[in-house]
Amino acid sequence: MAVRAIQEEGAYHYFEKPIDLNKLSHVVERAIQDGAARRDIEALQRQLREHGMFGELVGESAPMKEIYTLIEQVSPSSASVLITGESGTGKELVARTVHNLSPRKNAAFIAINCSAIPDTLMESELFGHEKGAFTGASSRRQGCFELASSGTLLLDEIAEMPTMLQSKLLRVLEERMVRRLGSAQEISVDVRVLAATNRDPHEAVRAGVFREDLLYRLNVI
């Protein structure tokens, strides 16, 4: 069908998904060199611009266009954002796209899944620890906030984080300071925090597993 369209309808090229952006760029250049119709060149350039801007996010449905609009709105700032949606709906991909379109795009993007880390290790994972801070802490270790310096930290499934740690996270968001386990020294951090959950955050608040003050510190999309 695609070959017939090229032959009969005059289309310049067709692409199979996932679209190869390098290939698409080369086709645009070849189309210009071959003197293809302006409408074909503009259509190819639009594809390159749209797919390049939103990375692997593909779709033209009304809900996807709404997501694109939200991404464009939140990307330029350093505000914390809570991304909600069912499992498998691409929340981490949305977070990566927000990072890639932000002024922090050249710095680190660090993602951790709060549901996959034991409660006993999560504080160290987030804030780091000093040598000897606990059994097995054989050396100093930076936490994710330090590793994501000047970049973006994604806290996936944040509603699974123990409420005690949610309280400490809220303090970090407010004061931009972290303290490694076993240390009295506070460290200034410049990190944008994105969070994600597959739960309704307001229901999680009512269930007592998500702090209401933390929810309102995040901007929900």
C-alpha positions, -999 to +999 in steps of 0.1 A: +000+000+000+028+024+009+047+016-023+016+021-044+010+055-027+045+066-036+039+055-072+004+067-077-001+096-053+033+112-057+044+109-020+082+114-017+089+087+010+072+066+036+084+056+071+079+026+092+075+031+130+096+037+150+107+066+129+145+069+124+151+106+129+185+105+111+169+088+081+141+113+081+166+142+081+184+127+052+152+123+032+144+160+038+178+170+025+174+147-006+139+160-012+153+195-013+182+185-036+158+167-060+134+197-062+105+178-047+072+197-043+072+222-015+043+205+002+062+173+005+093+190+019+072+210+044+054+178+055+087+160+061+102+189+080+071+191+102+075+154+110+112+159+119+104+189+140+075+172+158+092+138+164+125+155+173+108+178+199+089+152+217+114+123+214+097+089+215+063+103+223+042+097+192+005+103+186-020+128+172-051+120+193-067+147+214-054+133+247-018+131+232-021+167+220-031+177+255-001+160+269+022+178+244+006+211+255+012+203+292+048+192+285+055+225+267+040+245+296+060+228+324+093+221+307+108+257+308+106+260+346+122+242+375+089+236+393+083+202+408+057+182+389+036+151+397+028+129+367-002+107+372-014+077+351-019+040+350+011+016+348+024+013+313+012+047+301+046+062+297+050+084+328+088+080+328+089+088+291+069+120+297+094+129+325+124+124+303+108+145+276+101+173+301+138+171+311+150+171+275+130+202+267+141+220+298+171+243+305+186+213+325+187+190+294+225+189+294+227+177+330+218+144+345+184+127+345+182+102+374+152+080+379+144+057+408+114+035+414+103+040+450+083+007+450+114-013+441+137-001+469+134-015+504+123+010+530+155+005+549+177+016+519+155+043+504+168+072+526+204+063+517+194+060+480+180+095+481+203+114+503+235+093+504+255+081+535+289+085+551+312+056+558+301+036+588+266+053+589+250+018+592+260-018+589+274-024+555+282+012+548+319+006+539+324+039+521+309+073+515+281+073+489+263+101+472+226+100+470+204+106+440+199+143+448+237+148+446+240+127+415+213+147+398+230+180+405+218+207+381+196+181+364+164+163+370+154+136+395+124+114+388+108+097+418+086+071+402+058+056+423+062+082+449+031+072+468+050+040+477+076+060+496+073+057+534+055+087+549+085+095+571+107+099+540+080+119+523+083+144+552+121+146+546+115+150+509+091+179+515+118+196+536+143+191+507+119+206+482+114+236+505+150+242+516+170+227+488+194+211+513+201+174+519+220+156+547+237+123+541+231+096+567+257+097+594+266+133+587+258+166+604+266+187+573+239+199+550+246+201+513+230+225+490+213+209+459+200+223+427+178+196+414+144+196+397+122+169+411+096+152+390+074+125+406+050+099+392+024+076+405-002+051+391-025+059+420-051+087+423-030+111+446-061+124+464-072+089+472-037+081+484-039+111+507-073+099+521-058+064+525-030+079+546-001+068+524+006+101+507+012+133+526-013+161+517+013+188+521+037+170+497+009+166+472+002+204+472+040+211+469+039+193+436+021+204+405-001+176+392-004+169+355 
